[in-house]
Amino acid sequence: MRVWTTIFVLLALLVGAVYVGYVGWNVTDVTMPVTGYVAMTLGVVFTVIVGSGLVTLMFYSSRHGFDEPPIQAAKPLSRGAT
């Protein structure tokens, strides 16, 4: 039951976001110039490139052991201890 509730809530949020996006895109009479579409496309492309690069670095560092905690050296024994 809990899984179905979660799926329903997520689908409702998706439908709401699509509706708000559609209304926000079509409610105004303002037209975007070609340079606006070019700027938006370049922004999306560079964002995807940077995101992909960061995820790739995350997987690389995880698989090559860079995310492991440091190993602590054993404590040296003091000379005065018996």
C-alpha positions as CSV (number, residue, x, y, z in Angstrom):
1,M,0.0,0.0,0.0
2,R,2.8,2.4,0.9
3,V,4.5,1.8,-2.5
4,W,1.3,2.6,-4.4
5,T,0.8,5.8,-2.4
6,T,4.4,6.9,-3.2
7,I,3.9,6.1,-6.9
8,F,0.6,8.0,-6.9
9,V,2.1,11.1,-5.2
10,L,5.0,11.1,-7.6
11,L,2.8,10.8,-10.7
12,A,0.5,13.6,-9.3
13,L,3.6,15.8,-8.9
14,L,4.7,15.0,-12.5
15,V,1.3,15.8,-13.9
16,G,1.2,19.1,-12.0
17,A,4.7,20.0,-13.2
18,V,3.8,19.3,-16.8
19,Y,0.6,21.3,-16.5
20,V,2.4,24.3,-14.9
21,G,5.1,24.1,-17.6
22,Y,2.5,24.0,-20.4
23,V,0.5,26.9,-19.0
24,G,3.6,28.9,-18.3
25,W,4.9,28.3,-21.8
26,N,1.6,29.2,-23.6
27,V,-0.1,31.8,-21.5
28,T,2.1,34.8,-22.6
29,D,2.2,36.6,-25.9
30,V,5.9,37.1,-25.7
31,T,7.9,35.4,-28.4
32,M,11.5,34.3,-27.8
33,P,14.1,35.3,-30.4
34,V,16.3,32.8,-32.0
35,T,19.2,33.9,-29.7
36,G,17.1,33.0,-26.7
37,Y,16.6,29.5,-28.0
38,V,20.4,29.2,-28.8
39,A,21.3,30.4,-25.3
40,M,18.8,28.0,-23.7
41,T,20.1,25.1,-25.8
42,L,23.7,25.9,-24.9
43,G,22.9,26.2,-21.2
44,V,21.2,22.8,-21.2
45,V,24.0,21.1,-23.2
46,F,26.7,22.5,-21.0
47,T,24.8,21.6,-17.8
48,V,24.4,18.0,-19.1
49,I,28.1,17.9,-19.9
50,V,29.2,19.2,-16.5
51,G,26.8,16.8,-14.7
52,S,28.0,13.8,-16.7
53,G,31.6,14.7,-16.0
54,L,31.0,15.0,-12.3
55,V,29.1,11.7,-12.2
56,T,32.0,10.1,-14.1
57,L,34.5,11.4,-11.7
58,M,32.4,10.1,-8.8
59,F,32.3,6.6,-10.3
60,Y,36.0,6.8,-11.2
61,S,37.1,7.8,-7.6
62,S,34.8,5.2,-6.1
63,R,36.1,2.3,-8.2
64,H,39.8,3.2,-7.8
65,G,39.7,3.4,-4.0
66,F,39.9,7.2,-3.6
67,D,36.7,7.1,-1.4
68,E,38.1,4.7,1.2
69,P,38.8,6.0,4.7
70,P,42.4,6.4,5.5
71,I,44.1,3.6,7.4
72,Q,45.4,4.7,10.8
73,A,48.9,3.5,11.7
74,A,49.3,1.6,14.9
75,K,50.2,3.6,18.0
76,P,53.9,3.4,18.8
77,L,54.6,1.9,22.2
78,S,56.1,4.3,24.7
79,R,59.6,3.5,25.9
80,G,58.7,3.9,29.6
81,A,55.9,1.2,29.5
82,T,56.7,-2.1,31.1
